[in-house]
Amino acid sequence: MTTALVLSGGGARAAYQVGVLKALSEVLPRHCHNPFPIICGTSAGAINALAIAGRPGPFRLRARKLEAIWRNMHAGDIYRTDVWGVMKNTLRLGLSLLHSGYGIGRSVALLDNSPLQHLLSNYVRFRHIDEAILSGDLMAVSTTSMDYETGQSATFFQGNHDCWQRSRRHGIRTGLTVDHLMASSAIPLIFPAKAIDSRYYGDGAMRQLKPLSPALHLGADRIFIIGVSDNPSHHNVENSPRHSPSFAQMVGHLLNSAFIDSIESDIETLEAINKLVQSRTAETSEGSCQGKEEKNDSSLKFIDHLCISPSTPIDEIAQEHFHELPQTVKLFLRAIGATKKGGGSSATSYLLFEPGFCRRLIKLGYADAMAQKEEIEAFFGLE
């Protein structure tokens, strides 16, 4: 069985994935080198994916190093938070709205994420991905971005597989670089688009209708998924403020629809296909016992999967840690209504790259994974 790791996007919410990976590394045998021959990530999930794939050593050591990065992370490590850095980008974005030619040849956005490029260049060992694939320790690793010219979802992957073309999505074999990570995590309007081979790409979650598709195209038989969505059953609708939606609240819902809704929908589709496969298998088996021959549809196969997602609403945690953000970012978020009163804490959660918030999410991810320890052991055949 070939197991794939799928990490969805979500900005600072991706700290939750680190907690799950930490717990997983402790549940698996200490000597386990790489439990995932296929690793796929989108947006901030792509950063975690390549941070795991692009480092040598045992899986437990790689998970600990990734945790160390997130536990000590600040917003300034991801994007410029100084007054001039924020004002300059805001001015550029405003000018591009007034004059269409201003944005030609340069990517405009609210925030300058050049610090992130510096962080990734120093941390991810892209050469190790080549070495791991050549040694057979890794089959493939991928990141997904959105092509601004065509609106299609483009999955850049490194591995010995064929490219693919499907409706509104395709796979491109290439050697992954920091540019692919920057493109995959370039949230529209917030972070600037990234040019790759003269084409501009943005956050992969924006048009990724089938988040599990890259793992299946790369040969996965089972998938371990770490999501970052809030459990809707935990939301108290009765105590929610009754007012018109703020700009931040609308942005938050747009981001949630891109980062969260698509993977939940794809998991539902996968489960429906699995039920169909099981039903056909049972019918074929029964027909054989009765002496009847039935042709089974080989285009469908059962894909075992396990998904771990937050048990506590991340939006509520973001509200508690709003004060950690740099003053410039807080002023901007307050102006657009990204507060508890304004109902826009969801938008805040994507930008809250601060130690208190990230550590809370790591702790939550670790606890949620350990609560499903038996399911994890069964999934990896450790019983």
C-alpha positions as CSV (number, residue, x, y, z in Angstrom):
1,M,0.0,0.0,0.0
2,T,1.3,3.4,-1.0
3,T,0.4,6.1,1.6
4,A,0.1,9.8,0.8
5,L,0.1,12.8,3.1
6,V,-2.3,15.6,2.1
7,L,-2.0,19.0,3.8
8,S,-4.6,21.6,3.0
9,G,-4.0,25.3,3.1
10,G,-5.0,27.9,5.7
11,G,-2.3,30.5,6.4
12,A,-1.3,30.5,10.1
13,R,-3.9,27.7,10.7
14,A,-1.4,25.3,9.3
15,A,0.3,25.3,12.7
16,Y,-2.4,22.8,13.6
17,Q,-0.9,20.4,11.1
18,V,2.5,20.5,12.9
19,G,0.8,19.3,16.1
20,V,-0.7,16.4,14.3
21,L,2.6,15.5,12.6
22,K,4.3,15.6,16.0
23,A,1.8,13.2,17.5
24,L,2.0,10.9,14.5
25,S,5.8,10.8,14.8
26,E,5.4,9.6,18.4
27,V,2.7,7.0,17.5
28,L,4.8,5.5,14.7
29,P,8.0,3.5,15.6
30,R,11.0,5.6,16.5
31,H,13.0,4.2,13.6
32,C,10.4,5.1,11.0
33,H,12.2,7.1,8.3
34,N,9.3,8.2,6.1
35,P,5.8,6.9,6.4
36,F,4.6,8.9,3.4
37,P,6.1,8.0,0.0
38,I,3.8,10.7,-1.5
39,I,3.5,14.1,0.1
40,C,1.1,16.7,-1.3
41,G,0.5,20.2,0.0
42,T,-1.4,23.4,-0.9
43,S,-0.7,26.9,0.2
44,A,0.6,26.9,3.8
45,G,0.2,23.1,3.7
46,A,2.7,23.0,0.8
47,I,5.2,24.7,3.1
48,N,4.8,22.0,5.7
49,A,4.8,19.3,3.0
50,L,8.2,20.4,1.6
51,A,9.5,21.1,5.1
52,I,9.0,17.4,5.8
53,A,10.1,16.1,2.3
54,G,13.0,18.5,2.0
55,R,14.8,17.5,5.2
56,P,16.9,14.4,5.8
57,G,16.7,12.2,8.9
58,P,14.0,10.2,10.7
59,F,10.4,11.4,10.5
60,R,10.4,12.1,14.2
61,L,13.4,14.4,13.9
62,R,11.9,16.2,10.9
63,A,8.6,16.8,12.8
64,R,10.4,18.2,15.8
65,K,12.4,20.6,13.6
66,L,9.3,21.8,11.9
67,E,7.6,22.3,15.3
68,A,10.6,24.4,16.4
69,I,10.1,26.7,13.5
70,W,6.4,27.2,14.1
71,R,6.7,27.6,17.9
72,N,9.0,30.6,17.5
73,M,7.3,32.1,14.5
74,H,6.3,35.8,14.3
75,A,4.3,37.6,11.7
76,G,7.5,39.5,10.7
77,D,9.0,36.2,9.6
78,I,6.2,35.8,7.0
79,Y,5.4,39.3,5.8
80,R,6.6,42.9,6.4
81,T,4.9,44.4,9.4
82,D,6.7,47.8,9.6
83,V,4.7,50.9,8.9
84,W,6.5,51.7,5.6
85,G,6.2,48.1,4.4
86,V,2.4,48.0,5.0
87,M,1.7,51.5,3.6
88,K,3.9,51.0,0.5
89,N,2.0,47.9,-0.5
90,T,-1.4,49.5,0.3
91,L,-0.5,52.5,-1.9
92,R,0.6,50.2,-4.7
93,L,-2.6,48.3,-4.6
94,G,-4.6,51.5,-4.6
95,L,-2.7,52.9,-7.6
96,S,-3.3,49.6,-9.5
97,L,-7.1,50.1,-9.0
98,L,-6.9,53.7,-10.4
99,H,-4.6,52.8,-13.3
100,S,-4.7,49.4,-15.0
101,G,-1.2,49.8,-16.3
102,Y,0.4,50.2,-12.9
103,G,0.2,46.5,-12.0
104,I,1.7,45.3,-15.3
105,G,5.1,43.8,-14.7
106,R,4.8,43.7,-10.9
107,S,2.6,41.8,-8.5
108,V,0.5,44.0,-6.2
109,A,-0.9,42.9,-2.8
110,L,-1.6,44.3,0.6
111,L,1.4,42.6,2.3
112,D,5.0,42.0,1.2
113,N,5.9,38.4,2.0
114,S,9.6,38.5,1.0
115,P,10.6,37.5,4.6
116,L,8.8,34.2,4.0
117,Q,11.0,33.5,0.9
118,H,14.1,34.1,2.9
119,L,12.8,31.7,5.7
120,L,12.0,28.9,3.2
121,S,15.3,29.3,1.3
122,N,17.2,28.7,4.5
123,Y,15.1,25.9,5.8
124,V,13.9,23.6,3.0
125,R,16.7,21.4,1.4
126,F,15.4,21.1,-2.1
127,R,18.4,19.0,-3.1
128,H,17.3,16.4,-0.5
129,I,14.1,15.8,-2.5
130,D,16.1,14.7,-5.5
131,E,18.2,12.4,-3.3
132,A,15.2,10.9,-1.6
133,I,13.5,10.1,-4.9
134,L,16.6,8.6,-6.3
135,S,17.1,6.4,-3.2
136,G,13.4,5.3,-3.3
137,D,12.7,6.8,0.1
138,L,10.2,9.2,-1.6
139,M,8.0,8.6,-4.7
140,A,6.7,12.1,-5.3
141,V,6.1,15.5,-3.7
142,S,3.8,18.2,-5.0
143,T,2.5,21.7,-4.5
144,T,-0.6,23.2,-6.1
145,S,-1.1,26.7,-7.4
146,M,-3.6,28.7,-9.4
147,D,-2.7,29.9,-12.9
148,Y,-3.9,33.5,-13.1
149,E,-4.0,33.4,-16.9
150,T,-6.2,30.3,-17.3
151,G,-7.8,30.0,-13.9
152,Q,-6.8,26.4,-13.8
153,S,-5.4,24.5,-10.8
154,A,-1.7,23.6,-11.6
155,T,0.0,20.9,-9.5
156,F,3.8,21.0,-9.8
157,F,5.2,17.7,-8.8
158,Q,8.7,16.1,-8.5
159,G,8.8,12.4,-9.2
160,N,8.8,9.7,-11.9
161,H,5.2,10.0,-12.9
162,D,3.3,11.1,-16.0
163,C,1.8,14.5,-16.3
164,W,-2.0,14.7,-16.3
165,Q,-4.8,16.9,-17.7
166,R,-8.3,17.0,-16.3
167,S,-11.1,19.5,-16.3
168,R,-9.7,22.7,-14.8
169,R,-6.7,21.0,-13.3
170,H,-3.4,19.5,-14.6
171,G,-0.1,18.1,-13.3
172,I,3.3,19.5,-14.3
173,R,6.5,17.5,-13.6
174,T,9.4,19.8,-12.6
175,G,12.1,20.3,-10.1
176,L,10.5,22.1,-7.1
177,T,12.0,25.4,-5.9
178,V,11.1,28.1,-3.4
179,D,9.2,29.8,-6.2
180,H,6.7,27.0,-6.3
181,L,6.1,27.4,-2.5
182,M,5.7,31.1,-2.8
183,A,3.2,30.7,-5.6
184,S,1.2,28.1,-3.8
185,S,0.9,30.3,-0.7
186,A,0.2,33.6,-2.5
187,I,-3.3,34.4,-1.2
188,P,-4.9,36.8,-3.7
189,L,-4.8,40.5,-2.7
190,I,-3.0,39.6,0.5
191,F,0.3,38.2,-0.9
192,P,1.7,39.0,-4.4
193,A,1.4,36.5,-7.2
194,K,4.6,34.6,-8.2
195,A,6.0,34.3,-11.7
196,I,7.1,30.8,-12.8
197,D,8.3,30.4,-16.4
198,S,6.7,33.8,-17.4
199,R,3.3,32.8,-16.0
200,Y,1.9,34.2,-12.8
201,Y,0.5,31.9,-10.1
202,G,-1.4,32.4,-6.9
203,D,-2.6,30.4,-3.9
204,G,-3.5,26.9,-5.0
205,A,-6.6,26.6,-2.8
206,M,-8.4,29.2,-4.9
207,R,-9.3,26.9,-7.8
208,Q,-8.5,23.5,-6.3
209,L,-11.8,21.7,-6.8
210,K,-10.3,18.3,-6.1
211,P,-7.6,18.6,-3.3
212,L,-7.2,14.8,-3.1
213,S,-6.6,14.4,-6.9
214,P,-2.8,15.0,-6.9
215,A,-2.2,12.2,-4.4
216,L,-4.3,9.8,-6.5
217,H,-2.6,10.8,-9.7
218,L,0.8,10.2,-8.1
219,G,-0.2,6.6,-7.1
220,A,-1.6,6.7,-3.6
221,D,-3.7,3.8,-2.4
222,R,-4.5,5.4,0.9
223,I,-4.5,9.0,2.1
224,F,-3.7,10.6,5.5
225,I,-5.4,14.1,5.5
226,I,-4.8,16.9,7.9
227,G,-7.4,19.6,7.6
228,V,-7.7,23.0,9.3
229,S,-11.5,23.5,9.2
230,D,-13.6,24.4,12.2
231,N,-16.1,21.8,13.3
232,P,-19.5,23.6,12.5
233,S,-21.2,21.8,15.4
234,H,-19.1,23.9,17.8
235,H,-20.4,27.2,16.6
236,N,-23.0,28.9,18.8
237,V,-25.3,30.6,16.3
238,E,-27.7,31.9,19.0
239,N,-24.9,34.0,20.6
240,S,-23.6,35.3,17.3
241,P,-23.8,39.1,16.8
242,R,-26.8,40.2,14.6
243,H,-25.5,42.8,12.2
244,S,-24.6,43.2,8.6
245,P,-21.4,41.4,7.6
246,S,-18.1,43.3,7.9
247,F,-15.6,43.3,5.0
248,A,-13.4,41.0,7.1
249,Q,-16.2,38.6,7.6
250,M,-16.9,38.4,3.9
251,V,-13.2,37.9,3.2
252,G,-13.1,35.2,5.9
253,H,-15.9,33.3,4.3
254,L,-14.3,33.6,0.9
255,L,-11.0,32.2,2.3
256,N,-12.9,29.4,4.1
257,S,-14.7,28.5,0.9
258,A,-11.3,28.1,-0.9
259,F,-9.2,26.5,1.9
260,I,-11.8,24.4,3.7
261,D,-15.0,23.7,1.8
262,S,-13.3,22.0,-1.2
263,I,-11.4,19.4,0.8
264,E,-14.5,18.5,2.8
265,S,-16.5,18.1,-0.3
266,D,-13.7,15.9,-1.9
267,I,-13.6,13.7,1.1
268,E,-17.4,13.2,0.9
269,T,-17.0,12.2,-2.8
270,L,-14.2,9.8,-1.9
271,E,-16.4,8.2,0.8
272,A,-19.3,7.9,-1.7
273,I,-17.0,6.1,-4.2
274,N,-15.7,3.8,-1.5
275,K,-19.2,2.7,-0.7
276,L,-19.9,2.1,-4.4
277,V,-16.8,0.0,-4.7
278,Q,-17.6,-2.0,-1.6
279,S,-21.2,-2.5,-2.9
280,R,-19.9,-3.7,-6.3
281,T,-17.4,-6.0,-4.7
282,A,-20.1,-7.5,-2.6
283,E,-22.3,-8.0,-5.6
284,T,-19.5,-9.6,-7.6
285,S,-18.6,-11.9,-4.8
286,E,-22.3,-13.0,-4.4
287,G,-22.6,-13.5,-8.1
288,S,-19.5,-15.7,-8.1
289,C,-21.0,-17.9,-5.4
290,Q,-24.1,-18.3,-7.5
291,G,-22.2,-19.2,-10.6
292,K,-22.7,-15.9,-12.3
293,E,-19.8,-13.9,-13.8
294,E,-20.0,-10.1,-13.5
295,K,-17.4,-7.7,-14.8
296,N,-16.1,-5.3,-12.1
297,D,-15.3,-1.7,-13.1
298,S,-11.6,-1.5,-12.7
299,S,-11.6,2.3,-13.1
300,L,-12.8,2.6,-9.5
301,K,-10.9,1.4,-6.4
302,F,-11.3,1.6,-2.7
303,I,-9.0,4.4,-1.2
304,D,-8.6,4.0,2.5
305,H,-8.3,7.4,4.3
306,L,-8.0,9.0,7.7
307,C,-8.7,12.7,8.3
308,I,-7.8,14.6,11.4
309,S,-9.2,18.2,11.8
310,P,-9.6,20.6,14.7
311,S,-12.0,19.7,17.5
312,T,-12.1,23.3,18.7
313,P,-13.1,26.3,16.4
314,I,-9.9,28.0,15.3
315,D,-11.7,31.3,14.9
316,E,-12.4,31.4,18.7
317,I,-8.7,30.8,19.4
318,A,-7.8,33.6,17.0
319,Q,-10.0,36.0,18.9
320,E,-8.1,35.2,22.1
321,H,-4.7,35.9,20.4
322,F,-5.6,39.0,18.3
323,H,-3.6,41.2,20.6
324,E,-0.4,39.4,19.6
325,L,-0.4,40.9,16.1
326,P,1.9,43.8,15.3
327,Q,0.2,47.2,15.7
328,T,0.2,48.0,12.0
329,V,-1.6,44.7,11.2
330,K,-4.1,45.2,14.1
331,L,-5.0,48.6,12.9
332,F,-5.7,47.3,9.4
333,L,-7.7,44.3,10.6
334,R,-9.8,46.5,12.9
335,A,-10.5,48.9,10.1
336,I,-12.1,46.1,8.0
337,G,-13.9,44.6,11.0
338,A,-11.7,41.6,11.8
339,T,-12.7,41.5,15.4
340,K,-15.1,39.5,17.5
341,K,-17.7,42.2,17.4
342,G,-17.3,42.5,13.6
343,G,-17.5,38.8,13.1
344,G,-14.2,38.7,11.1
345,S,-12.0,36.6,13.3
346,S,-11.8,34.0,10.6
347,A,-9.8,36.4,8.4
348,T,-7.5,37.1,11.3
349,S,-6.7,33.4,11.8
350,Y,-5.0,33.3,8.4
351,L,-2.5,36.1,9.3
352,L,-1.9,35.3,13.0
353,F,1.7,34.0,12.7
354,E,2.5,34.7,16.3
355,P,4.0,32.3,19.0
356,G,0.9,32.2,21.3
357,F,-1.6,31.4,18.5
358,C,0.7,28.9,16.7
359,R,1.6,27.1,20.0
360,R,-2.1,26.8,20.8
361,L,-2.8,25.2,17.4
362,I,0.2,22.8,17.7
363,K,-1.1,21.7,21.1
364,L,-4.6,21.3,19.7
365,G,-3.3,19.3,16.8
366,Y,-1.3,17.1,19.0
367,A,-4.2,16.4,21.4
368,D,-6.6,15.7,18.5
369,A,-4.2,13.2,16.9
370,M,-3.6,11.5,20.2
371,A,-7.3,11.2,20.8
372,Q,-7.4,9.2,17.5
373,K,-4.4,7.1,18.4
374,E,-6.2,3.8,17.9
375,E,-7.4,4.9,14.4
376,I,-3.9,6.0,13.5
377,E,-2.4,2.7,14.6
378,A,-5.1,0.8,12.6
379,F,-4.5,3.0,9.5
380,F,-0.8,2.2,9.6
381,G,-1.2,-1.4,10.6
382,L,0.5,-1.1,14.0
383,E,-2.1,-3.1,15.9
